[in-house]
């Protein structure tokens, strides 16, 4: 894959995906991201102006910036120079935040603090849906509220794999007719699931829709579903780089992407295209998961049925970490067929999934920290405050 041209402007575009958790707008739009420089040796320096130097959200903002920039091709390190907004800049940031709230309802029902992870692949058959349901179940088991959007409209399999069924119900609690996701509780967490499988009478029903109709269906799942507050939203993407993938990238520009591949060289080369699509839409590529790494026989011996090296090579090509390798086990398929994700059981595959979940939470895509910065502005930010912004369009 031809690496994108990493320039200061490119980095500033990526920083539009870094959201101030309290104000709900990105740090570029708020005027907090002052600029970026790149040295000849690949060292990136980003200048960030906080509303107050003691802001407890500083750590979250730093994590998000480094997560988006560190693994870009050619970047050797990331340094953040901290400064503080002056009074005029603070007032301007508040005006931007209030104007954004006062504008029309957001395009989607996904809150700005929800961490959105797209699970993508270049081709079908690599176990993308299996990875999605196990990561979702694993995150819920850690106590998080996790949305699961089955965007693979043609191949909707999420309901069966998570053991969630029933028709989608509606609600008018907010004054608008909204769909309600089906809910399943795992451990101390919650799964909220939306799939075309909840809208058809039979699981075997073939949906013979063209790309634009598919894209519109996914858009409805984001705009017309009352998701409520989510820590994470996991999206099981259709394979490839078509209309649905590009539409989701436009609807959810703050998303992260994890690429799924197998050890096969052919699967790895095709998966590179999915990463290329994400980067061209300024999505951050979190990392790579290699599925079906090897078969673990009952006697514990390991057999590499699909070859070796695909995950490592893909991660190296894209310039991101390999998050983990999932072995082939009968319990993985059994769990998918019976709605009992293997991540909730014991065994090598379960351990591998749980390790990836911990990496996501601790390092790759940590949940938003919602501690406020009480001293940072003249007054607390309130979403329901009437706004009068003369001169602002």
N, C-alpha and C positions, 0 to 999 in steps of 0.2 A: 504494500500500500504506500502510495506517495504521501509522505508526511505533510501535514498542513504547514503553511508558512507561519512560524511563530513570531509574531511582531507585538509591540506594545498595544496596538489597536486590537489585535486578536485576543490578547489577555484581558483587556478591558471589556470586550464583549462577553468573555467567559464569566467575568465578575458580575455580570447582570444576573447570573444564577445564584449569587450569594445574597440572601435575604436577611435584613434586620428583623429578628424574630418578634420584636415588640411593635415596630411600625409597619411591618408587613410589606415593605417595598424593598427593591434591590439597592445595594450600596452605591451603585453608579448613579442611578436616578436620584437618590437622596443627596448626592454630592459628597459622599464619604470617601469614595475611591478617587483619589487625586491624580493617580497616574501610575505607570509601570515602566520599568527600564529593564533591558536585557544586556548583560555583559558578554564579551566575546567568548568567555569560558562557560556560558550557559547559566550564570547566576541571575535570577530574576529578583528585582526589588520592587515591591508594591507599597505605595504610600497611602495610608488609611487615616482619615480624620474621624475620631470618635466624638460623640456628643459630650462626653466627659471622660477624662483619662482613667477614672476609676470604674468605668462601666463594667458590670459583671458579665455582660454579653461579649466582651472582648475575646475570651477564650473560644466561644462558639464561632465568632466571625473568623478568627485566625484558622481554626480547623477547616472551615468551609473553603477559605481562600487556598490554603495549602492543598486540600483535597482536589481542587479543580486545576491547579497549576503544576503541582510537583511532578506528575507523570507525563507531562507533555514531552514529545520528542525533542531532545536536545537540551532540556532543562536539567541542570545539575543540582540546583538548590533554590530555595525560595526564602527571601528575607522580607519582613514587614517593618516598615518605618511608621511608627505611630505618632500621630499629632492630634490636635483637637480643633473642632469647628469653632469659629468665632460666633458671636451673637447673631450676626446677620445670616451666617450660614446655617445656624441652628433654626432660625425662624424660617428660612427657605426650605429646610428639610421637613419641618413640621407642616408647612404649607403643601408640599408635595404629597406627604403621607395623608393629610386630611382630604386633599383633592381626590386622591385615588379612592378613598373610602366613599366620598360623596358622589363619585361617578356612577354610572349604571352598574348593576349587579355584575359580579365577576363572570367571565366566560365559562368557568367551570365551578363545581361545588367542592373542589379540592382546595383546602386552606393553604395559605402561603407557608405555613410551618410544617406541613406534611412532607416527609421525605419520599419522593416518588422514585421507584426503581423499575426500569424497563428490563425485562429478561428477554434478550434477543438472540437470534441465530441466523446464519446465512441460509440454512436449509432445514427441512423437516427431518424428524427421526433421530435427533440428537438428545432427546429427553428434556427439552426446555420446560414443558408443562410439569414434569416430575420434579425438576429443580425448583420451579416456582412454588408448587404446593408445599414442598418440604421446607423451603425458606420461610414461607408465610406461617406455617404451623410452628416452626421453630421460634420465630419472632414472637408469636402469640404466647407460646409457652414461657417466654421470658417476661411476660407481663405487658406486652405492647398491644395497642389496638391497631389492627392491620387490615387494610382494604385489599381485596384481590379482584382485579379486573381481568376477565377472560376476553382479551382482545383478539384472540384467534377465533374469529367468528365462524369460519368454515369448520374448524376442528375443535369445537368447544368440548373440553374434557374435564375442566376444573371441577364442576359439581360432583361428578362421580369420584374423582381422586381425593376430594376433601370430605366426601360423605355428607354433602349438603344438597338437599332437594327441596321441592316446593315451588309454586308459582311466585313471581314477584308481586308484592302487594303495593298499594299506593297510599299516600298520605297527603292531607291538605292542611297539616298543622301550621305551616308557614304561610298559608293563604294561597299557595300554588300547589298544583297537582304534581307530586313528585313520586318517583319509585323508591321503594325501600329495599336495601340490600338484604339478602338472607344472612342470618347471623349464626355463628357457631362459637361456643366458648371452649377455649383450650387452656388448661392450667389457670393462671390468673389473668390471661389475656383474652382478646376477642378477635374473631375473624368476621369481616363483613364482605360478602361475596356477591358479585354481579357477573352474569354470564348469559349468553344467548340460549344456553341450555335450559334456563328458567322460563323461557318464552315460547318454546316449542313443545308440542304434545308428546313427541317421541324423540328419544336421544338419537335415533338413527335418521331423523329427518335431514334431508340434504338441503342446504341453503344455496341456491344458484343465483347469487347476487353479484353484480359488477362492483368494481372497485369503489366508485363514488358512493354507492349505497352502503357498502361496508363501512366506509369512513364516516358516513352520517350516523350509522348505528352506534359506533364507538363514541362519537361526539355526544349522542343522547345519553350514553352511560356516564359521561362526565358532567353534563349540564343538567340532566333531569333526574338524577339520583340523589337522594338526601343521604350523603355519606356521613355527615356529622364529623366530629373531631377524629382525626387519624394520626397516629405516629408515623406509620408507613403506608404507602400504597404500592403494591407489587402488580405489575402489568405483564401478563403472559402474552407476548407479542406474536403475531403470525410470522412464519419464517420469511426471510427475504427483505427487500427494501422497497416495497410498493406503496400504494396510496395510504393504507392504514398506518404504516410506520411513519411516513412523512407527516400525515395529519396529526398523529399523536405528538410528534416532535414540535409542531407549531402550537398545539393546544397546551402542552405542558413543557415550556422551554426551560424550566428549572430542574428537569428530570436528570437522574443518573442512569447509566446503562451498564448492565453486566452481560457479557457475551458468553454464550454456552457453545462448547464444541466437544467433539470426541477426540481420541488420540489420532484418528485418521488424518493423514495429510490433506486429503481432498476436502474433508469437512472443515479443517483449519483454514484453508485458502478461501473457501466460500464465506466463512465467518468473518474474515477480514473486511468484507464488503459491508457487513452490518456495522462494524466499528467505523468505517469510513463515512457511512450515512450519518451516524450519530455525531461525529466530529464536524461534518459539514453543516449540521444544524446546531452547533455550539452546545451539544450535550456532553456532559462529562462521562468518560468511560471509566467506570470504577475498577474493573478488573475482569478476569477470565475464570470461568469454572470449566474444568475438564470432566465430562461425564463418561461413564462406562470405561474407566481407566483400565480396569482388569477384572477378571472373574476370580472371585474367592471361592475355592472349592471347599466342601465340607471338612476336608482334612487340613484346611488352612493354606494350602498352596495357591499361588497366584499365577494366573494365566492371562497374558496380554493379547486378547483376541483381536482387537481392532488396531493393533500397532502401538507405537509409542511416540511421544514427543509433540503431539498436536497442540496441547494446551500450552506447553512451554514456548513453542515457536510462535503461537498466536500472541501470547502475552509480550514476547520480545518484539514482534512486528509492530504491535499497537503501542508499545511503551507503557504497559500497565502491569500490575502484579497478577500472578496466578493465585487466586483466592483459595483454591482447593481442588482436590481430585476425588471423584465419587466412584467407588468400586461397583462392579456388577454383583448384585445379590438377588436371590429369588424373593427375599422379603421386600425389596423395593417395588417390584412389579405387583406383588401380592397386596401391598399397602395401597398402591394406586388403584387397583381393581376393586378394593373393598372400602375405600374411604378412610383408611387408617395410615396416614403418612409415616414412613419408616423413621423419620427424625424423632418420633415419640417412642421408638422401641430401643432395643439394644443391638449392637453389632457394628462392624466396620463402617457400613454406609451411614448408619445413624450418627456415629461419632464424627464422620467426615462432614455431614450436614451441620451438626451442632457447632463444630469448629468454625465453619464458614459464617454461621449466624453470629458467633461471638466476634469474628473479625469485622463483620458489617457494623455491629453495634459499637464496638470499641474503637475502630480505626477508619473503616472505609466510608460508611454513611452513618455517623452517629446521630441519634435523635436530637431534635432541636431542644436547646435549653431555654426555658421561658422565664428566667429570673429577670426582673425589671431593672431599669436604670433610673431610679427615682429622682436623682439629682441632675439628670442630663439635659432636661429642657425646662423651660419656665413653668410648665404645668404638665400633668399626666396626659398622655394621648388617649382620647376617647373617640371611639368609632362613631358615636351617635351625636357628636357635637355639630351644630349647624356651622356651615363654612361659608365665608365670604372672602373670595380671593380676587379682588379687582385686578384686572390686567392679565389674569391667567386664563388661557384658552383651554 
